[in-house]
Structure formats: structure tokens, C-alpha cells
Amino acid sequence: MRRRTLSILGSTGSIGRQALEVAAAGGHRVAALTVAKQVELAETQARQVQPVLVAAADQRAASDLRVRLADTSIRVVGGEDGILEAASLSEVDTVVTAIVGVAGLSPTLTAIDGGKRIALANKETLVCAGELVMARAKEKGADIVPVDSEHSAIFQCLQGCANRGEVRRLILTASGGPFFGKRREELAQVTRTQALQHPNWVMGAKITIDSATLMNKGLEFIEAMRLFEVSPQRIQIVVHRESIVHSMVEFEDGAILAQLGSADMRMPIQYALTWPERVAGPAKPLDMLSCPPLTFQRPDLETFRCLGLALECAERGGTATAILNGANEAAVALFLEGKISFLDIPNLVEGALKQTAVVEHPALDDILEADQTARQAVWSAIKQ
């Protein structure tokens, strides 16, 4: 097995922490870490793996880390330039992109420009700028290997499929989140604590709320379109409460290949690092004899309007998906701060989509402007 040299962008988040576990188990070297503001955990991680570079997006956090790590040879940098430096470090061959939200777009493009392997855990990169990112990756010869469990499952099922014309459709599974089976009116009084109680996965706050609204599955739908270059008509979403089948591929002859596994993100993280090889790792294998019955159901688009909005934007194309993502990020942040209700999230996203003009065939500047305009629309709406 080839041992890789990693830059982990977003090392203090859920995916970043698990990526460090996988790196340690597999003997991979970690040359760079990036964080937002979590200086105590960042210091602990840095002392454990002894990277060349630690970058903090927040300049005050960077100053604090410089003091904390002054007795080491680790270089500490701050701000966006520091994050981009970590993404492009010459000795790094693989960049784990685990920064949450559209903030991960520029570092991912920078890593692609350096010809790095991208272990992609930031779905917003492809949601907002998928065509641009995939074209740049082809131009630069940069492999993009998905870390999301669903996209990793599809990626694994497609190994050995030389002719993508043989694929009839991709089938994305969704857990349904903590409110599966509820009616819309039952969600009016949902609290932050309730929304953060995912039944199967332990994740960061933003993605957990997205799972509760089913926006996460809508974003994954768009990501799958871009990553695997298929039309929205060739993707189906099914609710699979057990989170054992991580996704499926149906072929033209009617055969369906599925990837099964325990609900452990260390497995897709490891595969993104070792592909095309498979090796033993820290993830617990699935015990088929203890599996519950596997069930599959249609998603409820009426109750979970965020998913419906995402599917509409997938069909619309252009900057519609960037508007969707920007508005959702802003609305989820407001919900987590206790400033809006759970049902306000789809209302604010829909309002931003109605107010913001869609640009066809956008350049990067158009995408970033759409993102900011959508956020502003959400912030303005709650002030009224």
C-alpha cells in the first residue's frame, strides 16, 4: 500500500478528526492541518502528528496557536492565504477537504491546481461549482475521490465499469433523519437539541441539521450529478432507515450493485486515501448476522420541502445551486443560534431563490456572488 502525505483541511471537525485516526492507523504522514478557531484541539492535534504547517482561518486563533506551539518547529499561518498554502504544500500528495460549506471551494480548487488527490468531504464545492471543479480536475490530472458515504458507495460500485453508458441510474440512500414519518405541522416546535439527534450518524452540527431537513440529501443529489456526470433524471433517492446500504448503482441489464457497511465514516475516508487498494483499517466490519431487516421508502417531499427545493435547483442548473446552498448555510446558522424556527429554514431558502437571479454557465465570480446575494436575502428577510 502506498502511504500518502496529507493536508487535512478542517482537522478539528468530525471528518477531520476521523481522518487523523485513519492516517495514524494506516501510517500516512500528516504534513498540514487547517482549523477555524478551535485552538486547544488544534494544538493537541499538531503535537500528536507534528505537521510542517498549521493554518487557522481566524487570525486571532493563528496568533494564539503561534504562542502555544512556539516550542516546536511547526509553522503557524493565518487567514485565507494560510488555508490555501496548506492546500498547496509541495510535499503533500493528498488533500482531505473537510472544511464545512462554500468556504471549502477555493482551497479545493487550489489543491486541484497543484495536481493533488482530493479526498472530497466538502459537498458544497460540487454543489456550487461542480462543472467548473470537475473540468479543472480533468485539466490538471487531479483525482477526486469522494468521502461522503453515499458517493463513496457509488464510486466503489462503479469500479470496473469501463463503459458508463451501461449505468441506468444511481440510487442514493437517505436515513430520513430524526423526524422521519412526521407531518409538517408536527415540526413547527422542533428544538435545536431535537434536530441535532441523528439516529445513525455522529456528525457536525451543520450537516446534522441538513440531515434533519433532508437538505443534505438534496445537496448530495446535486453532488452526484456533477461528480458522476449524470442527469437528474438518472438519480433516485430512497429512504433507508438502517443506514447499512450506503448507495446503489443500477445497470442497463437490471442488475443493482450496492455497497454495505457499518455507519462509520472512517471506512470511506480510508478508501479515499488508499484507492484503488483496500487494506485493513480502524472501521468496524458489518456483521451481517446481526443486521436488522433492510427497508426502502419514498422521501416525503411535502413535509421536507428543502429536498424538493434542491431537486428543483438541480434541474434549473446555473447558479441556482449556489443560491440554494448559500441561503441554506445562512438559514441553518440562524437556526443553530436560536433566531429562527426549524420550518423557517425552507421558507428562507425558497425566498432567496425567488429573489436572486440565476446566471447560466457561471464563472467562479458569478458563483461567489450568487452565494453572497443569497445569504444577504436570508439576513434581510429576518430583519423585516
C-alpha positions in Angstrom: 0.0 0.0 0.0 1.2 3.5 -0.8 1.5 5.7 2.2 0.4 9.2 1.5 1.4 12.7 2.7 -1.8 14.5 3.7 -3.1 18.0 4.3 -6.3 17.8 6.3 -8.4 20.9 5.8 -10.8 21.2 8.7 -8.9 18.9 11.1 -11.0 19.7 14.2 -14.3 18.8 12.7 -15.9 15.4 12.7 -14.4 14.2 9.4 -11.0 15.8 10.1 -10.7 14.1 13.5 -11.6 10.7 11.9 -9.2 11.4 9.0 -6.4 11.7 11.6 -7.4 8.3 13.1 -7.3 6.7 9.7 -3.9 8.4 8.9 -2.5 7.1 12.2 -3.8 3.5 11.6 -2.5 3.5 8.0 0.9 5.1 8.6 0.1 8.1 6.5 2.1 11.3 7.2 0.2 14.5 8.0 2.1 17.5 6.7 -0.5 20.2 7.2 -3.6 20.9 9.3 -6.2 23.7 9.0 -8.7 24.9 11.6 -11.1 27.7 12.1 -10.9 28.8 15.7 -10.5 25.7 17.8 -7.0 26.4 19.1 -6.9 23.9 22.0 -7.8 20.9 19.9 -5.6 22.2 17.1 -2.7 22.4 19.4 -3.3 18.8 20.6 -3.5 17.5 17.1 -0.4 19.4 16.0 1.7 18.0 18.9 0.5 14.5 18.1 1.2 14.5 14.3 4.0 17.1 14.1 3.0 18.7 10.8 5.1 21.2 8.9 2.3 23.7 8.8 -0.8 24.6 10.8 -3.2 27.2 9.3 -6.1 28.9 11.2 -8.7 30.8 9.2 -9.1 33.2 12.1 -6.1 35.5 12.6 -6.6 35.7 16.4 -6.6 31.9 16.6 -3.5 31.8 14.5 -1.7 34.2 16.9 -2.8 32.1 19.8 -1.5 28.9 18.1 1.9 30.5 17.4 2.3 31.1 21.1 1.1 27.6 22.0 3.4 25.9 19.5 6.4 28.2 20.0 8.4 25.3 21.5 8.0 23.3 18.3 9.3 23.6 14.7 5.7 23.8 13.4 5.0 26.9 11.3 1.7 28.6 12.0 -0.1 30.8 9.5 -3.4 32.6 9.4 -6.2 33.8 7.2 -7.4 32.6 3.8 -3.9 32.7 2.4 -2.8 30.3 5.1 -5.5 27.8 4.3 -4.6 28.0 0.6 -0.9 27.4 1.4 -1.9 24.3 3.4 -3.9 23.1 0.4 -1.0 23.5 -2.0 2.0 22.4 0.1 4.6 20.9 -2.2 5.2 17.7 -0.2 1.5 16.9 0.1 0.1 14.5 -2.4 -3.5 14.2 -0.9 -5.7 16.9 0.4 -8.7 15.9 2.7 -11.2 18.7 2.1 -13.3 18.7 5.3 -14.0 22.4 5.6 -17.7 22.9 6.0 -19.6 25.0 3.5 -18.7 27.1 0.4 -15.5 28.1 2.3 -14.1 24.9 1.1 -14.4 25.8 -2.6 -11.2 27.9 -3.1 -8.9 25.6 -1.1 -10.2 22.7 -3.2 -9.5 24.5 -6.4 -6.1 25.4 -5.2 -5.3 21.8 -4.4 -6.6 20.7 -7.8 -4.3 23.2 -9.4 -1.4 21.5 -7.6 -2.4 18.1 -9.0 -3.2 16.7 -5.6 -5.6 13.8 -5.0 -8.7 15.3 -3.5 -10.4 13.2 -0.7 -13.6 15.2 -1.1 -15.7 15.6 2.1 -17.0 19.1 1.2 -20.1 18.5 -0.9 -20.7 22.3 -1.2 -17.7 22.5 -3.6 -19.5 20.4 -6.2 -23.0 21.8 -5.4 -21.9 25.4 -6.1 -19.3 24.9 -8.8 -19.4 21.3 -9.9 -18.9 21.8 -13.6 -16.0 24.2 -13.0 -14.3 21.9 -10.4 -14.6 18.7 -12.5 -13.3 20.4 -15.6 -10.4 21.8 -13.7 -9.6 18.4 -12.2 -9.5 16.8 -15.6 -7.3 19.6 -16.9 -4.8 19.3 -14.0 -4.9 15.5 -13.7 -6.2 15.6 -10.1 -8.1 12.6 -8.9 -11.3 13.4 -6.9 -12.3 10.5 -4.6 -15.5 11.1 -2.6 -15.6 10.8 1.2 -19.4 11.2 1.6 -20.6 7.7 2.4 -23.2 7.7 -0.4 -20.8 9.0 -3.1 -18.1 6.7 -1.9 -20.6 3.8 -2.2 -21.4 4.7 -5.8 -17.7 5.3 -6.6 -17.0 1.8 -5.2 -19.8 0.2 -7.2 -18.5 1.8 -10.4 -15.1 0.3 -10.1 -14.5 -2.0 -13.1 -17.3 -0.3 -15.0 -15.3 1.0 -18.0 -18.4 2.0 -20.0 -20.5 4.5 -18.0 -23.2 4.1 -20.7 -24.1 0.8 -19.0 -25.3 2.7 -16.0 -29.1 3.2 -15.9 -29.3 5.2 -12.7 -27.7 6.0 -9.3 -29.7 5.2 -6.2 -28.9 7.5 -3.2 -30.0 6.2 0.2 -31.1 8.6 3.0 -31.6 7.8 6.6 -34.6 10.1 6.8 -33.1 12.0 9.8 -34.6 12.3 13.2 -38.1 13.4 12.0 -38.9 10.7 9.5 -42.6 9.9 9.5 -43.6 13.3 11.0 -46.1 15.6 9.3 -45.2 19.2 8.6 -47.3 20.6 11.3 -45.5 18.4 13.9 -42.2 20.1 13.0 -43.3 23.6 14.0 -42.0 23.4 17.5 -38.8 21.4 16.8 -35.9 22.4 19.0 -32.2 22.7 18.2 -31.5 19.8 20.5 -34.1 17.5 18.8 -32.8 18.4 15.4 -29.2 17.5 16.4 -30.2 14.0 17.4 -29.4 12.0 14.3 -30.5 8.3 14.6 -27.5 6.7 12.9 -24.5 9.1 12.4 -22.4 11.3 14.6 -21.6 14.4 12.5 -21.1 18.2 12.8 -23.9 20.5 13.7 -24.5 21.9 10.2 -24.7 18.6 8.4 -26.8 17.1 11.1 -29.4 19.9 10.7 -29.2 19.4 6.9 -30.0 15.8 7.5 -33.0 16.7 9.7 -34.4 18.9 6.9 -33.3 16.5 4.2 -31.4 19.3 2.5 -28.3 17.2 2.9 -29.8 14.6 0.6 -30.7 17.3 -1.9 -27.1 18.6 -1.8 -25.9 15.0 -2.3 -28.2 14.6 -5.3 -26.6 17.7 -6.9 -23.1 16.5 -5.9 -23.7 13.1 -7.5 -24.9 14.8 -10.8 -21.6 16.7 -11.0 -19.2 14.0 -9.7 -20.5 11.2 -11.9 -21.7 13.4 -14.8 -25.3 12.1 -14.9 -28.6 13.9 -15.5 -31.0 14.4 -12.6 -33.4 12.0 -14.3 -30.9 9.2 -13.7 -30.7 9.6 -9.9 -33.2 8.3 -7.4 -33.4 8.9 -3.7 -34.8 6.2 -1.3 -35.2 6.4 2.4 -33.3 3.6 4.1 -33.6 4.0 7.8 -31.0 1.4 8.7 -28.0 3.2 7.0 -26.5 -0.1 6.1 -26.8 0.2 2.3 -24.9 3.3 1.6 -26.0 3.7 -2.0 -26.5 1.6 -5.2 -25.9 1.6 -8.9 -28.5 0.1 -11.3 -27.1 -1.1 -14.7 -28.9 -1.4 -18.0 -29.4 -5.1 -17.6 -31.4 -4.5 -14.4 -28.6 -5.6 -12.1 -28.1 -3.5 -9.0 -24.8 -3.3 -7.1 -24.9 -2.0 -3.5 -22.2 -1.1 -1.1 -23.0 -2.1 2.5 -21.1 -1.3 5.7 -21.4 -0.1 9.2 -22.3 3.6 9.9 -18.6 4.5 10.3 -17.1 7.4 8.2 -13.6 6.0 8.7 -14.3 3.5 6.0 -14.9 5.9 3.1 -12.2 8.2 4.4 -9.7 5.3 4.3 -10.8 4.3 0.8 -10.3 7.8 -0.5 -6.7 7.6 0.7 -5.9 4.0 -0.4 -7.9 3.7 -3.6 -7.6 1.6 -5.7 -6.2 -0.6 -3.0 -8.1 -1.9 0.0 -6.4 -2.5 3.4 -7.3 -3.3 7.0 -8.3 -0.2 8.9 -9.9 1.1 12.1 -13.6 0.8 11.0 -15.7 -2.0 12.5 -16.8 -4.5 9.9 -20.5 -5.1 9.3 -21.9 -8.2 11.0 -24.5 -9.5 8.5 -25.9 -11.9 11.1 -26.9 -9.0 13.4 -28.3 -6.7 10.7 -31.9 -5.6 11.1 -34.3 -6.1 8.1 -33.4 -3.6 5.3 -36.2 -1.2 4.3 -36.6 1.3 1.5 -39.3 4.0 1.1 -40.0 7.2 -0.9 -39.0 10.5 0.7 -41.8 12.9 1.7 -41.2 16.0 -0.4 -44.2 17.8 1.0 -43.1 17.6 4.7 -39.4 18.1 3.9 -39.5 21.0 1.4 -35.8 21.5 1.4 -35.3 18.4 -0.5 -37.9 19.4 -3.1 -36.2 22.8 -3.5 -32.8 21.1 -4.0 -34.3 18.9 -6.7 -35.8 21.9 -8.5 -32.4 23.7 -8.4 -30.7 20.5 -9.8 -33.0 20.7 -12.8 -32.5 24.5 -13.1 -28.7 24.5 -13.2 -26.5 27.6 -13.4 -26.1 29.5 -10.2 -29.4 28.1 -8.8 -27.5 25.5 -6.8 -25.1 28.1 -5.4 -28.1 30.3 -4.3 -29.7 27.2 -2.7 -26.5 26.4 -0.8 -25.7 29.9 0.3 -29.3 30.5 1.6 -29.3 27.2 3.4 -26.0 27.8 5.1 -27.2 31.2 6.3 -30.6 29.8 7.5 -29.1 26.8 9.3 -26.7 29.1 11.1 -29.6 31.3 12.3 -31.5 28.2 13.4 -28.5 27.0 15.4 -28.3 30.4 17.0 -31.9 30.2 18.1 -33.0 33.1 15.9 -35.4 31.2 13.6 -37.6 28.1 13.8 -37.0 24.8 12.1 -39.7 25.4 9.5 -38.2 28.9 8.7 -35.3 27.2 7.1 -37.1 26.1 3.9 -39.1 29.3 3.8 -36.0 31.4 3.9 -34.3 29.3 1.2 -37.3 29.5 -1.0 -37.5 33.3 -0.6 -33.8 33.7 -1.5 -34.3 31.5 -4.6 -37.2 33.7 -5.7 -35.3 37.0 -5.2 -31.9 36.0 -6.7 -31.4 35.9 -10.5 -29.8 32.8 -11.9 -26.8 33.0 -14.1 -26.4 30.4 -16.8 -22.9 28.9 -17.4 -21.4 30.8 -14.5 -17.7 31.7 -13.9 -16.3 31.4 -10.4 -17.0 35.1 -9.6 -20.7 34.6 -10.6 -20.9 31.6 -8.2 -19.4 33.5 -5.3 -21.6 36.5 -6.0 -24.7 34.2 -6.0 -23.7 32.7 -2.7 -23.3 36.2 -1.1 -26.5 37.5 -2.6 -28.5 34.5 -1.3 -27.1 34.9 2.2 -28.0 38.6 2.2 -31.5 37.8 1.1 -31.9 35.5 4.1 -30.4 38.0 6.6 -32.6 40.8 5.2 -35.7 38.6 5.5 -35.3 38.0 9.2 -34.9 41.8 9.8 -38.2 42.6 8.3 
